[in-house]
Amino acid sequence: MPSTTFKIFREALVEVQKVKAFFIANISLGLFFILILVSLDVEVLDGHITRLFSMSLEVFVAVTFVALQILLIAGMLVAQYRKRRRGISELLRGEENEQLELKSSLRWDYELRKVNKELEHAVLKTIAGFLNTNGGTLLIGVSDDKQVLGLEHDWATLKRKDGDGFVQHLARLVSNELGNTLLPNVSIAVVAYAGEQLCRVDVWPSKDPVFLAKGQREEFYIRIVNMTVSLPTKQALMYIEKRKKSP
């Protein structure tokens, strides 16, 4: 069973690779400019640049280099956006499973047409189940039949009625009900998809058992197939012990 440390290390490695690619692109640009300057008559080139752009060759090279830097960064941001959008599309092409759950909303009950705190508890159950099993992704704003509903109704029920307010509210729920030490295992982001705003919650497994309060008792949830189930005390203890021995 992959550990949280391994997951975090893998994400850090991806970020390092992005930076590495950025520096390689910069070095390539630098070599390209050097090649141009070496292969051409600098004085003649300087004259052409001054005549065409009213600036010296040095200033032209600096301005061009900065412009290319901006284009590189913009390209990286667009690539990240497309990757995240493609990720949502790929998730929705599959069915709900041990590591994917869809929720229509965080707290707005579409049937009762009002806030229902039980829905928040259902979201926390899913997150706890992911934490106690192999992690997973929760998409909020998408119905079980994959209809994209968005977060507008949820936002309207919050003090801060936007994406940041939504993320903060959900993060507080996780912190208060599951424990603030688990926040590093939970990534919460609002993303645009199909003309709506969705919440993507990526969860990495916890090395320690996670319990969620239900009334006067605490329950232990795990993911089985496409369900979040509560284990009776004896089964929970056996599961926790077995999980500790897993690599």
N, C-alpha and C positions, 0 to 999 in steps of 0.2 A: 504494500500500500504506500503510494508516494507520500512523503512527508511534506509539511508546510515549508520547511527549510528548503527542500529541493525545489518546490514550486517557486519560491521567492528567488532562489538562485537562478533558476531558468529564466524568469522574467528579467532579472538583472543582466543576464548574459545577452538576451535579445536587445536590451537597451544599449549595451556596449557595442553590439554588432551594428546598430543603427549609427552610433557615433563614429565607429570605424569606417563605415561606408561614407559618411559625411566628410571625414578627413581625406579619404582616398579620392573623393570627387574634387576636393579643394586642391590636393596635390596635383591631380591631373590638369586642373585649370591653370595652376601655376606653371607647370611644364609646357602647357600649350602656349601661354603668353611668352615664355622664354624662347620657345622654338620660333615664334613669329618674329620676335625682336632680333634673334640671331640670324635668321634667314633673310631678313629685309634690311635695306639701307635705312638706318635709324634717322638720319638727318632728313632724307626725302620723306619718310613716313611722318616725321614730326611736322614737316611743312604741310603735308596733306591734311593732317589732323587739325592743325591750327587754322588752316583755310576753311575747312568744312565745319568744324565745331567750335571754333574760337577758344580753344584750350590747348595746353601743351600736351605732349605725348604722355608725360607722367600722370597728369591729372586725368586724361582720357582712360589710361589703363586702370587707375584707381577707381574711377566711377564705374567702368565696365565690370571690374571685379566685384564691387559691392552689389551691383545690379544682378550679377550672376549668383551671388550669395543669396540674395532675396529670392530669386527664382528657385534655387535649390531647396531652401527652407520651405517655400510655398509648395513645391513638389512633394516634399516629405509629408507635409500636413495633409495634402490632398490624398496621398497614398494611404495614410493612416485612416482618414475618413472613409475612403472606399473599402479599406480592409474591414473596418468596424461595421459598415453597412452590409458588406458581403457576408460578414459573420452572422448578422441577424438573419439575413436571407437563408443562409445555410441551416441555421438552427430551426427556422420555421418550415423548412422542407422536410425535416424529420418529425417524428412523433414524440410526445412526452415520454421520458424514460428515467432511469435512475439518476441521470445527471442533467435533466432538463425539465423545468416546470413552467407552466404558463399561468398567469393570474390576470383576471380582467382589471382589477384595481387593488389598491392598497387598503382603502377604507370606505370607498363609496359603493353602496349596495345598489346594483342596477335594478334589482327586483323591488326592494323596499323604497328606492329613490331617496335614500338618506344615508348618513354615516353609520357604519356598522363596525364597531371595534373588534368584533369576532373575526373580521376579515384580516385585520392587522395581526391577530394571533395566528391565523392560518399562514400568513407570510412568514412569520417568525418560526412556525413549525417547519416549514420547508427549509429555511436557512439552517435551523438546528439539525434537521435530517441530513443536509449536505455536509455540515460540519462533522457529524458523527459517522459519516460513511466515506465516500470518495470525492466529496466536493461536487460542484455542479453550477449550472447557470439558471437563474430565475428571471423571467421576463415579465414585467408588470405593465399592463396596458394592452394585453393580448388575451382574447378569450380562449377557452378550451378548443373551439373549432377554428382557431387561428384568425379570427376577425380582429383587425387592428383597431382598438378603441381609443388609444391614447390616454393621457393623464389629466385632461382638462377638468374632469369632475373631481378627481382627487385634489388637484391644485386649489379648486374653489373652496375646499373645506379647511385649508391651512391658513395660518396667520400670514405667512409669506407665500404668495400665490405664484410661484414660479419653480423652475427646475432646482435651483439652489435650496429653496425652502423644502421641496420634496426630499431631496437627498439628506438634508439636515434632520428632517423629521424621522426618516427611516433609520438613519445612523443613531439617533437618540433611542429609538425603540430597541435596536440591537444592543446598544450599550446598557440600557436600563434593564432589559429583560433577559439578555444572554450574558452580558458582562463586557466591560470596555476592553478587557484584554483580548477579546476576539475580533475587534475591529480590524487589525492587520490581516485577518483571514477573509475579510469581506470587502469587496470592491463594489461601490455603488456609483452608477453613472446614468445620466439622462442622455439619450441619443435620439436623433431624428431618424424616422423611418416611415416611408409611405405617406408623407405629409402629416405625420403625427409625432408626438414625443412619447418615447417609451423609457422605462427604467430597466437597465440591465444590471443584475446583481450577480457577480461572479464570486463563488465561495470556494475556499480551499479547506481541506480537512483539518480538523484540530487534533493535536496529539493527546489532548486531555478530553474526557467526556464532557458533553455540554447538556445541561438540563434546562427545561423551560417550565416556568411556573404555570399551573392550571388550577386556579382557585387556591385551596389550601395545600395542594400537593405539587411536587415537581415531577415532570414526566421526561422520559428519555426517548427521543425520536431518531429513527434511521430511515433511509430510503430503501425501498424494495420495489424493483421494476419501476413503475411510474407513480408509486404511492409513497406518502410519508406516514409511517406507522409508529405507534407508541409500544414499547416493549414492557411487559410486566417486569417487576423488580428482579425476579430470579433470572429471567432471560437477559435482562439488561446487564446484570453483573457478569453473566457468562460471556456476553458479547464484548463487554469492556475488557475483560481479562484476555480473551482471545485476540482482541485488537492490539493490546499492549505487546503481545508476542509476535505480531506481524512485523516483517521487516520494513 
